[in-house]
């Protein structure tokens, strides 16, 4: 089992779109039984996977009140891919986690879920918080989508500091330049400054994920952005393999 956290300190960088597409790659391309756990109160992941969210506000209870995750998990239309959806109750989860004082609560829960899932994706909230700190402690690898700008390296340094603060055996990180338009000079300069970072383009087909309510691999599998997502997924699998070998 491996836990993969998708985390950014900034919203609007395609984090949730990336998380849902990587979860699809995990389940469909690699054949892993996969759970996408949405920890972002904006709750966009369920929508992108074609799941209509429930009106009840109980997502926080899985973490803060020992509610069994199985009661909240929803199957998607994609074989082997389930989701634990978010809702607005997660807005107060930070204070609840501080109150209960369990620093590895999320790690414990993902460990328990490992009997049912080979890959667990965490779509983290786009802010430095107790929830994100818990996700870092639970993760085997952290994927960091970043805007293509001269500040990309600085933003990644902030995330790296957060991840390293999660413990001595902190997970490896994989920065990703997201929503890249190669026609723009600043975007090209960001790629040149970070040549080893994977690149995900700003593409109308990726925007169509919200219209089609499905990952790009499900409706445009041969497209360039779909191939870029698949390449990123293979890089993640290599990161996990290298971590297991250490």
BATI-952961 format. One record per residue: y, z, x of N, C-alpha, C in turn; residue in three letters. Coordinates in pm, whole numbers, padded with zeros to 5 digits, always signed. Layout:
# BATI-952961
YZXYZXYZXALA...
This chain:
# BATI-952961
-00119+00000+00084+00000+00000+00000+00123+00000+00087UNK+00228-00068+00043+00355-00068+00115+00469-00060+00014UNK+00571+00016+00053+00692+00030-00029+00804-00048+00039UNK+00869-00136-00036+00974-00223+00016+01101-00192-00061UNK+01202-00141+00008+01330-00110-00057+01428-00223-00034UNK+01494-00267-00140+01600-00367-00129+01730-00292-00155UNK+01814-00286-00052+01928-00194-00056+02052-00256+00006UNK+02164-00233-00059+02292-00279-00005+02398-00177-00041UNK+02494-00158+00050+02604-00066+00020+02709-00132-00068UNK+02694-00260-00095+02794-00334-00172+02726-00409-00285UNK+02786-00403-00403+02735-00479-00515+02777-00625-00507UNK+02719-00708-00591+02759-00847-00597+02708-00934-00484UNK+02600-00892-00417+02545-00971-00306+02408-01029-00343UNK+02374-01025-00470+02246-01083-00512+02127-00992-00489UNK+02151-00861-00483+02044-00766-00452+01931-00769-00556UNK+01967-00760-00682+01865-00756-00787+01793-00889-00801UNK+01867-00999-00788+01802-01131-00790+01703-01142-00676UNK+01740-01092-00559+01650-01095-00444+01528-01007-00470UNK+01548-00888-00524+01437-00797-00550+01336-00857-00646UNK+01383-00918-00755+01290-00975-00852+01216-01095-00795UNK+01285-01175-00717+01219-01291-00657+01116-01250-00552UNK+01146-01147-00475+01049-01099-00376+00928-01035-00444UNK+00952-00965-00554+00840-00907-00629+00750-01017-00683UNK+00810-01127-00728+00731-01241-00776+00649-01300-00661UNK+00712-01317-00543+00639-01369-00427+00521-01279-00392UNK+00544-01149-00397+00437-01054-00364+00317-01070-00456UNK+00345-01083-00586+00235-01089-00683+00174-01227-00695UNK+00255-01333-00687+00204-01468-00712+00163-01538-00583UNK+00244-01530-00479+00211-01600-00354+00109-01523-00272UNK+00125-01390-00264+00034-01309-00183-00080-01248-00263UNK-00066-01248-00395-00174-01196-00479-00183-01045-00483UNK-00076-00975-00440-00078-00829-00445-00046-00781-00587UNK-00114-00676-00630-00070-00608-00754+00061-00538-00720UNK+00167-00575-00790+00302-00537-00750+00376-00466-00862UNK+00451-00363-00824+00538-00292-00917+00681-00303-00867UNK+00771-00349-00953+00914-00348-00923+00975-00226-00994UNK+01023-00132-00915+01081-00010-00969+01233-00022-00960UNK+01298-00034-01075+01443-00051-01080+01510+00086-01079UNK+01582+00116-00970+01654+00242-00957+01804+00225-00978UNK+01845+00105-01014+01985+00072-01034+02018+00083-01183UNK+02111+00171-01217+02144+00195-01358+02195+00070-01429UNK+02237-00031-01354+02280-00157-01416+02164-00226-01487UNK+02042-00193-01448+01918-00235-01515+01904-00386-01533UNK+01937-00462-01428+01927-00607-01437+01789-00663-01410UNK+01704-00588-01340+01574-00642-01298+01486-00678-01417UNK+01482-00590-01518+01398-00617-01635+01443-00745-01705UNK+01573-00763-01718+01625-00884-01783+01581-01009-01708UNK+01591-01005-01573+01556-01122-01494+01407-01154-01501UNK+01325-01056-01535+01182-01079-01548+01139-01100-01693UNK+01238-01117-01781+01206-01149-01920+01160-01031-02002UNK+01192-00909-01956+01152-00788-02028+01274-00733-02100UNK+01264-00715-02231+01374-00657-02307+01370-00506-02294UNK+01479-00448-02241+01479-00304-02216+01469-00223-02345UNK+01409-00105-02333+01401-00015-02447+01536+00054-02466UNK+01559+00101-02588+01686+00168-02616+01686+00313-02571UNK+01568+00370-02546+01561+00509-02503+01613+00523-02361UNK+01675+00638-02332+01734+00664-02200+01648+00769-02130UNK+01535+00721-02076+01438+00816-02018+01397+00780-01876UNK+01462+00681-01813+01420+00637-01679+01429+00749-01577UNK+01526+00838-01593+01544+00945-01495+01432+01047-01498UNK+01363+01059-01611+01261+01163-01625+01142+01141-01532UNK+01117+01016-01495+01006+00987-01404+01025+01061-01272UNK+01149+01068-01226+01178+01131-01098+01214+01277-01112UNK+01296+01309-01211+01351+01444-01216+01272+01542-01302UNK+01187+01491-01391+01120+01582-01486+00969+01564-01489UNK+00914+01504-01386+00769+01492-01376+00706+01415-01492UNK+00779+01322-01550+00720+01236-01653+00632+01133-01585UNK+00512+01110-01635+00418+01017-01573+00477+00876-01570UNK+00483+00812-01451+00538+00676-01442+00467+00577-01532UNK+00336+00597-01552+00259+00502-01633+00316+00487-01774UNK+00380+00592-01824+00436+00586-01959+00560+00498-01967UNK+00620+00471-01853+00742+00391-01849+00719+00247-01802UNK+00606+00224-01734+00579+00093-01674+00553-00011-01782UNK+00611-00130-01761+00598-00241-01855+00539-00362-01782UNK+00443-00428-01843+00388-00550-01785+00485-00666-01809UNK+00495-00755-01712+00573-00877-01731+00481-00991-01769UNK+00537-01107-01793+00453-01222-01828+00388-01284-01705UNK+00421-01231-01588+00363-01284-01464+00244-01196-01423UNK+00126-01255-01410+00007-01176-01378+00025-01094-01250UNK-00013-00967-01258-00007-00881-01140+00129-00825-01109UNK+00229-00849-01194+00364-00799-01170+00409-00713-01287UNK+00430-00584-01259+00479-00489-01358+00616-00439-01316UNK+00687-00380-01411+00819-00326-01381+00835-00187-01440UNK+00902-00101-01365+00943+00029-01416+01094+00017-01437UNK+01139-00010-01560+01277-00048-01583+01375+00069-01567UNK+01500+00033-01544+01608+00131-01536+01679+00141-01671UNK+01761+00242-01685+01854+00252-01797+01969+00342-01754UNK+02062+00367-01844+02184+00438-01808+02162+00585-01771UNK+02044+00637-01800+02017+00776-01762+02020+00795-01611UNK+02003+00685-01536+02002+00694-01389+02140+00722-01332UNK+02245+00711-01413+02379+00741-01363+02389+00885-01315UNK+02312+00975-01374+02320+01117-01339+02203+01162-01251UNK+02124+01067-01204+02004+01103-01129+02038+01172-00996UNK+02145+01132-00931+02185+01195-00805+02197+01347-00820UNK+02274+01388-00919+02297+01532-00938+02169+01603-00977UNK+02081+01535-01050+01954+01597-01089+01864+01617-00967UNK+01863+01518-00878+01781+01531-00757+01833+01642-00667UNK+01963+01652-00656+02020+01762-00576+01983+01896-00637UNK+01986+01904-00769+01956+02030-00837+01811+02073-00817UNK+01717+01978-00822+01576+02017-00807+01538+02036-00661UNK+01616+01981-00569+01597+02008-00427+01470+01951-00367UNK+01419+01842-00421+01297+01782-00368+01334+01655-00291UNK+01340+01665-00159+01389+01557-00075+01296+01436-00070UNK+01167+01457-00099+01070+01347-00091+01005+01321-00227UNK+01082+01346-00332+01029+01326-00466+00987+01181-00488UNK+01071+01087-00449+01039+00945-00470+00921+00903-00384UNK+00913+00954-00261+00801+00922-00173+00670+00972-00234UNK+00674+01089-00294+00553+01144-00357+00508+01057-00474UNK+00604+01011-00553+00570+00929-00669+00515+00792-00629UNK+00577+00730-00529+00526+00599-00485+00387+00615-00423UNK+00364+00727-00356+00231+00753-00301+00127+00763-00411UNK+00163+00829-00520+00069+00842-00633+00044+00706-00699UNK+00144+00620-00699+00129+00488-00761+00046+00393-00676UNK+00022+00429-00551-00049+00340-00459-00192+00312-00503UNK-00248+00398-00586-00385+00373-00634-00391+00254-00730UNK-00274+00217-00785-00269+00106-00880-00196-00017-00827UNK-00114+00001-00723-00030-00109-00674-00037-00120-00522UNK-00052-00245-00475-00055-00269-00330+00086-00282-00274UNK+00181-00325-00355+00319-00340-00313+00410-00280-00420UNK+00502-00196-00377+00602-00137-00466+00740-00174-00414UNK+00817-00244-00497+00954-00283-00462+01052-00186-00527UNK+01147-00138-00450+01250-00049-00503+01383-00124-00504UNK+01436-00151-00623+01569-00210-00635+01668-00094-00638UNK+01730-00065-00524+01812+00055-00508+01953+00035-00562UNK+02020+00144-00601+02160+00132-00642+02247+00095-00523UNK+02355+00019-00545+02438-00029-00434+02542+00075-00391UNK+02495+00189-00346+02585+00296-00304+02507+00394-00218UNK+02574+00456-00124+02512+00563-00046+02501+00687-00135UNK+02380+00733-00160+02359+00841-00256+02228+00911-00226UNK+02200+01016-00302+02072+01085-00287+01957+00995-00330UNK+01980+00910-00431+01876+00816-00474+01842+00720-00360UNK+01944+00664-00295+01918+00571-00185+01852+00643-00068UNK+01892+00768-00042+01830+00844+00066+01682+00867+00038UNK+01650+00897-00087+01510+00914-00126+01432+00784-00108UNK+01496+00672-00142+01430+00542-00126+01401+00514+00020UNK+01492+00550+00109+01471+00530+00253+01351+00610+00302UNK+01336+00732+00250+01224+00817+00291+01091+00763+00240UNK+01096+00692+00128+00973+00639+00069+00932+00504+00127UNK+01028+00430+00184+01006+00290+00218+00930+00271+00349UNK+00854+00162+00353+00790+00115+00476+00875+00010+00546UNK+00963-00056+00470+01058-00152+00526+01176-00159+00431UNK+01296-00179+00487+01419-00186+00407+01481-00324+00424UNK+01498-00396+00313+01562-00527+00314+01708-00507+00276UNK+01798-00561+00358+01941-00536+00340+02015-00667+00318UNK+02038-00708+00192+02119-00828+00168+02266-00799+00199UNK+02329-00891+00270+02466-00871+00316+02551-00994+00284UNK+02679-00973+00255+02767-01088+00234+02793-01159+00365UNK+02801-01291+00364+02825-01366+00488+02973-01361+00528UNK+03009-01260+00605+03148-01243+00646+03151-01179+00783UNK+03269-01175+00847+03278-01107+00977+03244-00958+00971UNK+03244-00902+00851+03212-00759+00836+03063-00734+00813UNK+02982-00840+00817+02839-00824+00790+02774-00725+00885UNK+02804-00739+01014+02742-00650+01113+02785-00506+01090UNK+02909-00485+01052+02958-00350+01026+02887-00291+00904UNK+02872-00372+00800+02802-00325+00680+02658-00290+00712UNK+02594-00372+00795+02456-00341+00833+02449-00213+00915UNK+02550-00188+01000+02551-00066+01079+02557+00058+00989UNK+02630+00048+00877+02636+00160+00782+02499+00187+00722UNK+02430+00080+00683+02296+00096+00626+02200+00151+00731UNK+02209+00100+00854+02122+00147+00961+02140+00296+00984UNK+02264+00343+00979+02290+00486+00996+02225+00566+00885UNK+02233+00514+00763+02172+00581+00649+02020+00586+00663UNK+01961+00474+00702+01815+00467+00715+01767+00560+00827UNK+01835+00558+00939+01795+00644+01050+01807+00792+01014UNK+01896+00823+00923+01910+00960+00879+01799+01006+00788UNK+01710+00914+00748+01601+00951+00658+01487+01022+00730UNK+01488+01021+00863+01383+01092+00936+01351+01024+01068UNK+01272+01092+01150+01239+01040+01282+01160+00910+01273UNK+01073+00900+01177+00991+00779+01163+01052+00687+01057UNK+01181+00659+01071+01249+00579+00971+01192+00437+00967UNK+01199+00372+00850+01139+00239+00836+01220+00133+00908UNK+01155+00023+00947+01229-00090+01005+01317-00156+00899UNK+01421-00223+00945+01515-00289+00854+01518-00439+00881UNK+01540-00514+00775+01552-00659+00787+01680-00703+00716UNK+01788-00730+00792+01912-00778+00730+01898-00922+00684UNK+01961-00955+00572+01954-01089+00514+02094-01131+00473UNK+02138-01246+00521+02265-01301+00474+02241-01366+00338UNK+02308-01314+00237+02282-01355+00099+02401-01431+00042UNK+02371-01523-00051+02473-01600-00122+02559-01680-00023UNK+02491-01750+00066+02558-01824+00173+02595-01965+00127UNK+02718-02003+00153+02766-02139+00129+02802-02198+00266UNK+02718-02285+00317+02738-02338+00453+02861-02428+00464UNK+02922-02462+00353+03045-02542+00360+03165-02456+00400UNK+03150-02325+00389+03262-02235+00419+03256-02190+00564UNK+03370-02195+00631+03376-02163+00773+03331-02021+00802UNK+03377-01925+00725+03340-01785+00748+03189-01764+00734UNK+03128-01835+00641+02984-01823+00621+02908-01880+00741UNK+02954-01995+00789+02890-02053+00908+02906-01961+01029UNK+03022-01901+01042+03045-01810+01154+02956-01687+01144UNK+02931-01639+01023+02841-01524+01006+02699-01559+01048UNK+02656-01682+01015+02523-01727+01057+02515-01738+01209UNK+02619-01795+01269+02621-01810+01415+02623-01674+01486UNK+02690-01576+01426+02698-01443+01487+02568-01366+01474UNK+02485-01405+01375+02359-01334+01350+02246-01435+01334UNK+02213-01507+01440+02119-01619+01427+01977-01579+01389UNK+01940-01453+01408+01804-01409+01378+01789-01358+01234UNK+01898-01350+01160+01890-01299+01024+01849-01409+00927UNK+01755-01381+00836+01723-01480+00732+01846-01511+00646UNK+01847-01631+00589+01960-01677+00509+01911-01717+00370UNK+01977-01664+00268+01950-01704+00130+02077-01771+00076UNK+02068-01895+00029+02189-01969-00009+02248-01924-00142UNK+02374-01956-00160+02434-01946-00292+02402-02076-00364UNK+02311-02070-00457+02259-02192-00520+02260-02177-00671UNK+02293-02286-00739+02294-02283-00885+02155-02252-00941UNK+02051-02294-00869+01915-02264-00916+01887-02114-00915UNK+01940-02043-00817+01922-01897-00816+02000-01832-00931UNK+02115-01889-00963+02190-01839-01078+02113-01864-01208UNK+02030-01968-01208+01950-02001-01325+01843-01896-01354UNK+01816-01811-01258+01718-01704-01282+01757-01620-01404UNK+01889-01599-01422+01937-01520-01536+01928-01599-01666UNK+01932-01732-01656+01920-01816-01776+01774-01833-01815UNK+01691-01862-01715+01548-01881-01739+01475-01748-01759UNK+01540-01640-01716+01480-01506-01719+01346-01504-01646UNK+01353-01556-01524+01235-01560-01440+01273-01592-01297UNK+01190-01555-01199+01217-01587-01059+01214-01737-01036UNK+01283-01781-00933+01297-01924-00908+01163-01991-00884UNK+01069-01919-00825+00937-01976-00801+00862-02010-00928UNK+00904-01953-01041+00834-01979-01167+00885-02103-01238UNK+01007-02150-01205+01059-02269-01274+01109-02378-01179UNK+01125-02348-01051+01164-02452-00954+01096-02424-00821UNK+00963-02426-00819+00889-02381-00701+00910-02464-00576UNK+00944-02590-00589+00959-02674-00470+01101-02686-00420UNK+01193-02614-00480+01334-02627-00445+01364-02559-00312UNK+01473-02601-00243+01509-02536-00116+01530-02385-00127UNK+01602-02332-00229+01616-02187-00235+01484-02115-00258UNK+01393-02177-00333+01260-02116-00352+01186-02109-00219UNK+01200-02212-00137+01136-02210-00005+01199-02103+00084UNK+01332-02084+00072+01399-01981+00151+01349-01841+00112UNK+01331-01818-00016+01279-01688-00063+01137-01668-00010UNK+01056-01773-00016+00918-01763+00033+00915-01736+00183UNK+01005-01798+00257+01013-01772+00402+01051-01627+00429UNK+01146-01576+00353+01185-01435+00368+01067-01344+00337UNK+00991-01375+00233+00877-01291+00199+00775-01288+00313UNK+00751-01400+00376+00658-01402+00488+00710-01317+00604UNK+00842-01318+00625+00901-01234+00730+00882-01086+00698UNK+00890-01051+00571+00868-00911+00530+00723-00871+00556UNK+00631-00959+00521+00489-00929+00545+00462-00909+00695UNK+00530-00988+00777+00513-00970+00922+00568-00835+00967UNK+00681-00793+00910+00738-00662+00942+00640-00551+00906UNK+00578-00564+00791+00481-00463+00748+00359-00461+00838UNK+00314-00579+00877+00199-00588+00967+00230-00524+01102UNK+00349-00549+01154+00388-00490+01283+00398-00338+01273UNK+00445-00288+01160+00456-00143+01142+00318-00078+01137UNK+00222-00146+01072+00087-00090+01064+00020-00088+01201UNK+00056-00181+01288-00008-00190+01419+00044-00086+01519UNK+00158-00025+01488+00216+00074+01579+00141+00206+01570UNK
